[in-house]
Amino acid sequence: MPTTSYSEAEMKEGKDLISLLVDTKIAKNRSEGRRLIEQNGISVNGVKVTDVKAAFSSNDFDSDGELIIQKGKYDERIAERFFSKEEQEYLKHTDETLYP
């Protein structure tokens, strides 16, 4: 499945869904992204999104550090959270996850 990575800094403040759609190449441009959302064609982690102002931050990623963005029934992309070196080192030495 095609994957796009984001740094913690990018996702800490949140990123709007339309930008995520363009970045992951689900939509060719912001207009198409807005239209897909308005026509109920987008799901994030299995939940339909109908708000064109929806935004996602680090807290919205699953335990694997991923957001699965789906257009229609079959076109899926992954927005992946990139772990900093400090976070990677921390995860190596613990059984904890950075996501609750």
C-alpha positions as CSV (number, residue, x, y, z in Angstrom):
1,M,0.0,0.0,0.0
2,P,1.4,3.5,-0.9
3,T,2.8,5.3,2.2
4,T,3.5,8.9,3.0
5,S,5.6,9.7,6.1
6,Y,5.3,12.8,8.4
7,S,7.5,14.0,11.2
8,E,6.2,14.4,14.7
9,A,6.7,18.2,14.3
10,E,4.4,18.2,11.3
11,M,1.7,16.2,13.0
12,K,1.9,17.7,16.5
13,E,-0.2,20.8,15.5
14,G,-2.4,18.8,13.2
15,K,-2.8,18.6,9.4
16,D,-6.0,19.1,7.6
17,L,-7.5,16.2,5.7
18,I,-7.5,17.9,2.4
19,S,-3.7,18.3,2.6
20,L,-3.3,14.7,3.6
21,L,-5.4,13.7,0.5
22,V,-3.1,15.7,-1.8
23,D,0.1,14.6,-0.1
24,T,-0.9,10.9,-0.3
25,K,-2.0,11.4,-4.0
26,I,-5.5,10.3,-3.3
27,A,-6.6,13.7,-4.7
28,K,-4.8,15.6,-7.5
29,N,-5.5,19.0,-5.9
30,R,-7.3,20.6,-3.0
31,S,-10.5,21.1,-5.0
32,E,-10.8,17.4,-5.8
33,G,-10.0,16.5,-2.1
34,R,-12.8,18.8,-0.9
35,R,-15.2,17.3,-3.4
36,L,-14.4,13.7,-2.3
37,I,-15.0,14.6,1.3
38,E,-18.3,16.4,0.5
39,Q,-19.5,13.4,-1.5
40,N,-18.8,11.0,1.4
41,G,-16.0,9.3,-0.5
42,I,-13.3,9.4,2.2
43,S,-12.7,7.2,5.3
44,V,-9.9,7.5,7.8
45,N,-9.2,4.4,9.9
46,G,-12.5,3.0,8.8
47,V,-14.7,6.0,9.7
48,K,-16.4,8.1,7.0
49,V,-15.3,11.8,7.2
50,T,-17.8,14.4,6.0
51,D,-16.3,17.6,7.5
52,V,-14.0,19.4,5.0
53,K,-12.3,21.1,7.9
54,A,-11.4,17.8,9.6
55,A,-7.7,17.7,10.8
56,F,-5.6,15.0,12.3
57,S,-2.7,15.1,14.7
58,S,-0.3,12.6,16.3
59,N,-3.1,11.5,18.7
60,D,-5.2,10.2,15.8
61,F,-2.6,7.7,14.6
62,D,-3.2,4.0,15.5
63,S,-0.8,2.0,17.6
64,D,1.4,1.3,14.6
65,G,1.8,5.0,13.9
66,E,-0.5,5.0,10.9
67,L,-3.6,6.7,9.5
68,I,-5.3,4.6,6.8
69,I,-7.0,6.9,4.4
70,Q,-9.4,5.3,2.0
71,K,-11.1,6.7,-1.1
72,G,-14.1,4.6,-2.1
73,K,-13.9,0.9,-1.5
74,Y,-10.5,-0.1,-2.8
75,D,-8.1,2.9,-3.0
76,E,-6.2,3.0,0.3
77,R,-3.1,4.9,1.3
78,I,-1.2,5.2,4.6
79,A,-0.1,8.3,6.3
80,E,2.7,7.2,8.6
81,R,4.2,9.0,11.6
82,F,8.0,9.2,11.4
83,F,9.7,8.5,14.7
84,S,12.6,10.7,15.7
85,K,15.9,9.0,16.6
86,E,15.2,9.6,20.3
87,E,11.7,8.0,20.0
88,Q,13.2,5.0,18.1
89,E,15.8,4.5,20.8
90,Y,13.2,4.7,23.5
91,L,11.0,2.1,21.8
92,K,13.9,-0.3,21.4
93,H,14.5,-0.4,25.2
94,T,10.9,-0.6,26.4
95,D,7.8,-2.6,25.7
96,E,5.7,0.6,25.7
97,T,4.1,2.2,22.7
98,L,4.1,5.9,22.1
99,Y,0.3,5.6,21.4
100,P,-2.2,4.9,24.1
